[in-house]
Amino acid sequence: MSLRRLSPVSVLAKASIMSIWKSRTRSLLALFACLLAVLGSFGTAMAHDGAEGHAHGAIHLHADGRRAPVELTQQGDSLAGTFTIENKGDGPLKVTRVALRDSADDPRLPPGVTVELEGGKTTATIEPNQSLKATVKWHPSGKAKELYGQVIVESDAVSLGADEPGRPAAIGIHAELGYGLGFIGEHILSILTFLPLLGVIAIFIAHLAGYNDDKKLRTLTVIIQGINLLLACWLYYKFDSSFTKADGNDGYQFIEHGVWIRSLHIEYFMGVDGVSISMVFLTALISFVGALASFSVNDQLKGYFAMYNLLVTGMYGVFVSLDLFMFYVFWEVMLLPMYFLIGIWGGPRRQYAAIKFFLYTLAGSVFMLLAFIWFYLNCDPTYLIDGQAVTRTFSIPELMRVAWASKGLTILSLSAVKVAWVWLFVGFAIKIPMFPFHTWLPDAHVEAPTAISVILAGVLLKMGTYGIMRINMTLLPEATQWAAGAMAIFGVINILYGAFCAMAQKDLKKLVAYSSVSHMGFTLLALGAMTPQGIQACMVQMFNHGLITGMLFTLVGVVYDRVHTRDIDKFGGLATEMPLYTAFVGFAFMASLGLPGLSGFWGEAMTFLGAFPRYRALTVLAATGVIVTAAYHLWALQRMFLGKFREEWRKNKYLEPFGGKFPEINFRELATIAPLAVLVLVLGFWPRPLLKLIDKGAMEIHRIVDAPGRAQIAATDAAHKGVVAQGDASHED
Amino acid sequence: MDNVQSLKYLAPELALIAAILAIIAWDLIAKGKAKITGIVGLAGAALVFSGGYGLNALLSKAEPLTLFYGLLAADRFSNLFRVVFAFVTAVVLVFSIPSDETPKESAELDAEDAPKDTALTKVRRDPGEFFALLLVLTLGMNLMASSRNLLMIYLSLEIVSVISFVMAGLKFQDKKSSEAALKYVVYGGVASGIMLYGMSWIFGLTQSLYLGECAQRIAQLTTEQGKVPAVVFVGTVCMLAGFGYKISAAPFHMWTPDVYEGAPTPVTAFLSVGPKAAGFAVLVRFFWDALGAAEMPIVKGVPVDTPWPVIAGCLAMATMTVGNLSALGQENVKRMLAYSSIAHAGYMLLGFSVFSEQGVASMVFYVVTYCFMNLGAFLVVAAVAEQNGGDETLGAFKGLGRRAPLVAAVMTVFLISLTGLPPMAGFVGKFYLFSALISKGGTWNWAVAVVGVLNSVISLFYYARVMRSMYLEKSESTSPTQVRRLFGAASIALAVPTLVLGIYWGPLYDFVLGSLSMVR
């Protein structure tokens, strides 16, 4: 009994003792932990003191006379520059290695660059407040005319100001051999981009100053675009089309590279390669032609030309930017001027068309922005161009080095590369425009004034395909392979759907607009194929389509300016009234339907060549589209220009000043069309200059994006086993 | 720190109080033109002192302190907001300076039909009271940003609320203005009642009004229960009603459009920026300081999910979407901007919902950029309405591109920035918000980010409507519109930073990022 009564008590007592014990241990443990913490902090403080007192120095790199980068200057037959490694700490600094940020299988620098410490040492110890010089030398032996890179200095101290600890310090190096033209040559891309912006500022100042002679602004704009065209010709002339990644600078030429926003790691980074050079040239050409075509605008000229020049700045910017943030800024900068240009100076339904264009493009580009941020946040550590160690970057060549697919990241629980690819692609596809995102295009084209239609079709649509090549394909090749089939299918839908829609149009401008949808389908099919011919075909088609639609829209503008209608069925027999105009329309239509001997042929033919090995059925389907294309062009030609002239036109009020006759195409209009027509004809017979220009760029994209097929791998294996004596059966490039 | 010592660190607020009293006195003494000059001078001096004090404290890296035995914090966070509030109030001060002479036409108009009047001439009988009240509001906001005590939070919030009610009703003969004030009072009363109720839950649980002590107790309970205690959850949600009302987050936003439309435009501009920023400041401090929301509580070595990110994310998504969708159909530009300000509160909540330092930095940076663009947009509305007999509808903006090209261009800059397109400050702000969300990652944050960017697209539509009115539509009159020189200059002064910060914002962001530390 007593035992029974006792036992709970004893249990209780035990429990209480235990709990006391436990709490005591706990408090003891806490005390111990506190002690440890204090000791630890003391210890770290000691260690910190120690770091300052004994073990470590603090490394600081600076170029002579400035912080960074190191400018190499001509010394004899080579270029050289020095920088200083300074120990700003209290202890000695051990420099273990000074090396270029470069490697044989991942070339960043052109050949012939060396770096060495003062006195030819490989390692050195620098006492506190002492410094050591290092020399960078460049024996320019390759094709590169300039040099952008970093020198890495490994030491027992970490770089100051780096995002994360443990990164060796680095400093940027830069050299210019010059392309000629001095300052202009060195900064050609910036000048091309921002010269039109200067025009905007000039117009703004003219407005503030109360300048009223608005007609002069036309001349100003033509002059600005003319200068740009000349500069672009020079750029074309100086561009080394055989320049590849192996020649350094990541395969880019005419580079401009600096830090823009340091805390966000945004760089001011421009450059051209085989992918963008043709587009830069096209932009120069089309914006010049557009400036000439703008002479038919008579209202609010200050606003018009300010917006026009701003738009041109945006276009150049997109094609030369190599930093995603910059790319995005230029991409969006184009939207507002386009909105106003369509909305203020457009046709009757301009307001609707303008906002539709704006909303569609913005809807695509915000997702693009999300994808860009994703790239930015998940990339590998790298260095800014002046040598600051960073964990994040927007730089396209750096992002190309990241193996995105093998990171295994997810967005919304889906494979991140696929989601990012789709987001980017939708943003670009809206611009192309790809079915089913194309509905803004006919509206925008029909309502826009002639010059703006020319720009829109000539350059803006190409930004979509350019973006796919520059960003989707090069940054996310695995996802591109995953989606290539879909791209090709949408391309074929575009070709056929656009062609059939064009056939149904009564409005000549709408017909041309839908023909654009159809023709841009070829670029998608070609990209989907990913073969070297396919990617070349895409670029060729982009360039030629720019020339041809530029011509077509100008020609539509000619007839619209005369009688303020574009209804195909209202015309007839115009060939007798305007023979020269008819000839040009015939020429442009033939080019557009892909007549051999004119440039339009090459894009289509090469697309079929490139796509056939991959997508036989689709290519055959696409080829039937060519028949439809021929049909609507010829039919429109017949309805407008052949047959009997309608006599009721004689009483048309718009023709009264001309005595009831259609005035023939005038000199300014001819001047607008002529450069395009000449190029169409020349490239039709001799496409070599264009092909040579884009060749290396296309090969590079193909190399990145097109994984070797099963057959090729088998062939390589066979070659290794010695079954095939000539081991390069699989050689692709 | 004890009360007497603390006074030294309260100098900006004391200066404001002194200025308020001086303005009231000057208002009684002075006559004629000197009156308004003196008042504006006094108010301006107090604001410059307040902002300058804050800036100086930030630049000199002053030690963070708690004042009045822990009632208030004097840290970088509160000093940053002191600067912001001083700036906002100063801009509104410029806004509110009445025109020297009433335009002739409108004077004649006055004689014919009295009720039709411009916003500013009818606002008040005496300018003194307006400026005094404005400074009281600033005082309240300063206190809001530095409160570290539940009661102090409540009191400072009420100072701001009550004065806001009065200011909303300043157009004393205007029915809309009176309606606005009344609505504001009713909503405000309900919201603060709920908030007070929530505070009582928190107090009941933690037995303390001091945020720091609340935090310790809540952390302890969280560890013991393995999750955030239900009481804390209920209390916080109730308190969110009060905070949400201040920042006009859905579903506590109902008062916003009516008040913004009815109140005099300078007041609207002020309400849309100042108290909203203060609301965010107190919201952040409460969640960081009292709930420790920035770190996940760790129970037995495993981090436990808190409900806060999801609540804040839902709040953000609802606020953005409601604001943007409601703004689509508005004809009155002021009312449209009211809804847009709700949407912007939603964007800012995006940064808040991440509960990371980067998130708060992006939020505060957005607040700063938002100050420029939103104040600027309201300023243009005020300027245009003044020239159109108080007409604030889209009709008043018709053909402005021809009639007043510079004002229209400046307005376009603000609208583009509000939409979030580069190269404007608003884009940079949004960029930081979205990158804060994405860097936190996870399906939830990605979903919120997607909703956020879609909202950006929606917002384009209604901002573009104003641009359409200005540029794409023609007005009946083609005579040039002359806005007051002061307004023109002020709007350009706001447009320049909106543009410049879109191109080069590095130093400002670094400054904001370095000014977020709070007393814990």
Interface residues (C-beta under 8 A of the other chain):
Chain A: H207 L208 W260 I261 R262 S263 L264 Q300 G303 Y328 V329 E332 V333 L335 L336 Y339 F340 G343 I344 R350 Q351 A354 I355 F358 L359 L362 A363 V366 F367 L369 L370 I373 W374 Y376 L377 T410 I411 L412 S413
Chain B: G401 R402 P405 L406 T412 I416 L421 P422 P423 F427 F431 F434 S435 I438 S439 T443 W446 A447 A449 V450 V453 L454 S456 V457 L460 F461 A464 M467 R468 Y471 L472 E473 Y504 W505 G506 Y509 D510 L513
